[in-house]
Amino acid sequence: MEYSLLFREIANSANLTVRSVHNLGEDHNWDEVLINGEWIIVDSSWPVFNPTPDFYEVKRKLNVSYVYGEYPNGTIVNLTERYTNTSLVKILVLDENNKPIEYANIQFYSFNLNNQEREIKHLECFTDKNGSCNVRLGGGKYKVKAIKLDGLVGYFNEVSFELIEGETKEVAMVLKKDLMHITIHPFIQRIGTEILAPILGFTWLFFLYLLMRKVIVAFNNLKHRSIKT
């Protein structure tokens, strides 16, 4: 990602129309520069200049899940259909009484690269009053997670599925209010991590200090005994 962002900033400073391209589900980034009305691909990390968009599937022998471009001013555009054939994914989230859940946050994870889970970020998807949310993705293996927060606490469910390009996939999830599916607000998780990490680190150092003191005391005792004998 560093090479991509560096190139974007250099090209932007040279008054070129440029955008960084992000394929986080398959862990790669590159850039596009607009020349004579055509977007030219520039991949400074490999490096590659002006390949066809299908290069990123053919070269890596995998499916591209989701691709977005980001301009220097922060504007984000969906570029998925430029780089792969997509399919419609129709998400439906219900409660235990089969009533639709509105404003559930839908998160997607790709397993297309080495069968490892990677979150697909900047893919906004919240359910409407009918509990529905639709997105378009490239083919491959995915996990979708639905989260409904109620204050600082919420509930979630997740489903794994395989998507075939050109076909519509319907995914239904039921959110159950039980201990197996409870979650807390991301802000609380972040605060907890930021607070607990230093505390745990300090605690570990303190116990290490006590242990070293015991070792030194034991060593000195043995040394004094050997001198007396």
C-alpha angles and dihedrals in degrees: 000000000000093000091049095050092044092052091047092054093046092048091046091051087054088057094251121145102244141160133187115235121216128198098173095163088066096031104245139115135189140154142251126210122197109231122171090342094309128106109233119200116231117183108185095175097064091016113241131152125205102342119164115267093250088063091092093060098036096044095047095034094229143100120268110226108190133349129190134178126220123200122211090258091058098257111147126207130185110244100168096114090052091061105034146009108266138210130208115249113198113198122198121186120192137174125234090276092055092252118142118257116221125209095018110158112234118205126188130208127192127215095182097111113068089327089281122140116250126171117238102223129195091034101125113203126159124164120249128222089287091055090249134134126171129198137166120233138168119253124281144078120323147171120211122198126195120201126185115187124202104189111306094342131058146157134246145187132188138202132192121215144160120239124210116204114253095019128103116239121202116201121185124190132185118209111215121197098225137116092260091064104035121125137171133230113283090234091059090046091052093047090047091052093047092050100039097047095063091041093052091045092051091046091052092050091047093053089045088053092050091048092051090050090053091048092050092047092049091048092050092049091053090047093053092048092052090051093051092051 
